Amino acid sequence: MTNEVYKSANGKTVDMGALRLQNEKVRAVGNMRVNARGDVINDNNEVIRTRNEQVSKQYQKQTQPNSPKGRQ
């Protein structure tokens, strides 16, 4: 758990970490078609690609050696 417990103006305590975990599968506001966790979702809120798959793909793209044609 996190130590992100705050008091509101009315004196109520709000645990932001628990709130974040509770809503991580909810569609995020905006036009990127992702949920709050960062997974790519379709119109039925089904996960198409997870956040970890996207990060791995981008990492592979950046770490593979770049070999331009004609050079050796």
N, C-alpha and C positions, 0 to 999 in steps of 0.2 A: 504494500500500500504506500501511498504517497502522503506527504505532510502538507497537503494543500487544502487545509480546512480554514475557511474564512468566516467572518461574521458579517451579516448583512446590516443595512442601516436600521432594520427593525429588530436586530439582536438575534436573529436566527443564524444557526451555523449551516454553512454550505460546504460539503466535501466535493471539491472540484475533480479530484481524481476518480471518485466513485461515479460522479455524474458523467465524466468522459468515458469511462468503461461501459456504463449503462447505455450510452447512445452511440457506440462505435460502429454499429451496423446500420444506422439511420442515414438516409440519403442526405448528403451535404447540400447546403444552399449554394446555388450558382449553376453554371452551364457546363461543368466539366464531366458530368456523369460519374461521380465517385461517391463513396460513402464517407463517413467521418474518419474512418481509419485510413483511407487512401486507395481502397480497392476499386478497380473499374467495374461498374455495374451497368446492366441493361435497363430497359424501361420497366421491367418487373422486379427491380431491386435484386436480381440474381447476380452473383459475382462472376465476372468474365475472366479477369486476371487479378490475382492478389497483389498487394503492395510488394511483397517479397519477390514475386516473379518479375515485376517491372524493374525493381532495383537490380536484380541479377542480370536481366537482359541489358540494361544500360551499362552495368559494370563490364560485362563481356564485350560490349561495343567499344568501350574506352580502353580496355587492357589488351585487346588483340593487336598484334603488330600490323602496322599499316604498310602494305607492300604495293606501291604504285606500279602500274604496268610499264614494262620496258626497262626497269631498273633491277639490278640484282646485287 
